[in-house]
Structures are given as structure tokens and as C-alpha cells.
């Protein structure tokens, strides 16, 4: 499968590709001929994540970091 990184495209094109509504088609045209067709998928909205206590998150990150350091040495 071919892959196209939106960061490599001019900003106007990247915005056009990312703002397509679900089911909308985008024709790729070169020299007046259609060379491709992209159809935006219907991607479900991500579920809301429960609020995490910032202090708890910091503790988890530091614990993971400490464990990683101990494993290395």
C-alpha cells in the first residue's frame, strides 16, 4: 500500500485532505484527466477518556522511567 505523509505536502493540500467530510470524494486530476479518486472514510469519534489525576499521571510516568533506567543498568 502506498503511503503519503501529509507533513510532506503544501499546507493547502494537507488541509483539503484532512477536512473532507465522511463519504466525500476527492478527484485527483492531472492534465485534465482523472488519475485517482479518494473517498473520506466514516471514522467514528474517539470515545471520551476518563479524567486522570495529573499527579497520578506524573507518578506513573516517573515510575515507568525509573523502572526503565533500572532495567538498563
C-alpha positions in Angstrom: 0.0 0.0 0.0 1.3 3.4 -0.9 1.7 5.9 1.9 1.6 9.7 1.8 2.8 11.8 4.7 0.6 15.0 5.0 3.6 16.8 6.5 5.4 16.5 3.1 2.6 18.3 1.3 1.9 22.0 0.9 -0.3 23.2 3.8 -3.3 24.0 1.5 -3.4 20.4 0.2 -3.0 18.9 3.6 -5.9 20.9 4.9 -8.1 19.9 1.9 -7.3 16.2 2.6 -7.9 16.3 6.4 -11.1 18.4 6.2 -13.0 16.1 3.8 -16.4 15.2 5.4 -17.2 11.5 5.7 -18.1 9.9 2.4 -16.9 13.0 0.4 -15.0 12.2 -2.8 -11.8 14.0 -3.9 -10.8 13.6 -7.6 -7.1 13.6 -8.4 -6.7 15.2 -11.8 -3.6 15.5 -14.0 -3.6 17.3 -17.4 -7.4 17.3 -17.3 -7.7 13.5 -16.8 -8.9 11.8 -13.6 -6.0 9.7 -12.3 -7.4 8.8 -8.9 -10.3 9.2 -6.5 -10.1 9.4 -2.8 -13.2 8.8 -0.6 -13.0 10.0 3.0 -13.9 7.2 5.4 -16.6 7.4 8.1 -14.3 7.4 11.1 -16.2 7.2 14.5 -15.4 9.9 17.0 -13.0 8.8 19.7 -14.6 7.9 23.0 -14.1 10.4 25.8 -11.3 9.3 28.1 -11.9 9.5 31.8 -10.2 12.3 33.6 -6.9 11.3 35.0 -5.5 13.0 38.1 -2.4 14.9 36.8 -0.4 13.9 39.9 -1.2 10.3 39.3 -0.1 10.6 35.7 3.2 12.1 36.8 3.7 9.3 39.3 3.1 6.7 36.6 5.4 8.3 34.1 8.2 8.7 36.7 7.7 5.1 37.9 7.9 3.9 34.3 11.1 6.0 33.7 12.7 4.7 36.9 11.9 1.1 36.0 13.4 1.6 32.5 16.6 3.1 33.9 16.9 0.2 36.4 16.4 -2.3 33.7 19.2 -0.7 31.6 21.7 -0.7 34.4 
